[in-house]
Structure formats: structure tokens, C-alpha cells
Amino acid sequence: MLDEEDRTRAKDLLRYGRFTEELLPSQVVGEWCKLDSIPKPPPDVHAAAGNGRLRPGHVPLGFALLMVLAAPLWAAVLAYALLEGALTLLVAAFRPGKNLKRARGSWRESRAERKAVAEHGLDRVFDGDWGGAAGQFLLRYYTLSTHSQRLVVLVPGAIAFLGPTERVGFGKGKEMQVLQVLSADQAVIEGPPAGLRTAGVLRLRFADDTWVVLRSDTPSDIHALLERELPRGNPEGYALRREVRSAPPPRRPPD
């Protein structure tokens, strides 16, 4: 969930940018999202797009040093988690029948969910077409900002991408700017088919039917918006739609 400081900062940036107060909802709906690793594009395609970077920038030195100093604390947390897991297994050993049945059910459910996610392409970065809008979006993604995350904000009729212009360790909300805005006729956030749980996963579907998968660390306000608005027919005109079919197989770029 987006914290209030980031929510207020995002609304201020959008208000003084291209959106009027009338176009902004009373509460900004968004989430910090990231990409999985972008696959290597064909050399000619990459060159035609300006040979932009395909990875986020390096972590700032000060932040890296802080993480090194905090390593003992992380080790203690890991040791506690391992001990807790061992105790859970020990307790479960005294109720083998009941726990085995529960574990099998959980495993089957998890396997079915992973299969459904793969069938809809949500385990991939994008549809595979470098010539499409999604491929071009990826080729320029880290040119706009070397930070690893974007604050993806939905307003009626558009999707805005905000973030620092360079990678930062702390204070990403304070450093963010409006990086890119896509209108609803350019792209929409696509809700998953009914019954498919995809907390932390969003598909950005472009007008040419190509797509990119964005990931967040937590279930987001955007997921809540999808669940609320799509059954009502999206009366506010957000850049949303419900997925109605499985994702197509990756398309090979032209030779």
C-alpha cells in the first residue's frame, strides 16, 4: 500500500504537471512497481532505439556500505526464521496425518496457481515483440530513470510513471518526478481473469495488444481499484480493463 507521504507528493507533481485538479481523484491510486530482468534484445533493435541501458543503475555507495554494516542484524533475523521453521516442523511431526493432508492440498493449489500464471504469461517480462509498443517501452525504460522502481499512478484516463531520475538508496519519494504519462488509448492496466490470484503482479497492455508485466512487493491500491471498478463498469474512466483471454505466445522479431 502506498504511504501518505508518497501519495501526497505524487498528487502535487501531477497537479502541477499536465493534470488539473478536476482530473485528479481525491485519493491517488498507485504502487511502487519494478520489472524482472529485461531480456537482451537483438543488436539492431537495441541500436535503433539508441543503445539505452537495460538494467537499473548501481546502488549508491553509501547505501551499499549501510547494508554491509547491517549484515549482522540480517543474519540474526535469518537465524530466528530458521529456528521458527524448525520448531514448526517439530510440532507438525506429532500430527503427521493431518499435516500431510494439509501440505498436499496446499501444494496442489500452489501448483495450479503457478500453471495458471504461466498460461497467462504473467511469469514473463513482456510478450516478446521488440517491435511493438511494449518492446519499445522496455528499450527506453531505464533511459528515463536508472532507479529500479517506478511509482505507477492511475488517474481517470491515464497512467503516470513517477520516480527519481537516478537510482537512490533512500528517499525515492522525495526525489521523484513525473517520468512518463500514457493515455488510456495508449495503454491500460489489465485485471486478471476471475479466479486467478495475482497479488503483486500487474499487466500493462498497450493499444497494439503487446504487454509488459510489472511487479510490486505487496498487494496494492491498484489491485483494490481493479476489484472495485471493473465489476461496476469502470464509471470513473480509469485506464483499466479485464483480461478476457490467455496471453499470446511470444512473437519473434522480424529477421
Disulfide bonds with the S-S distance in Angstrom:
none
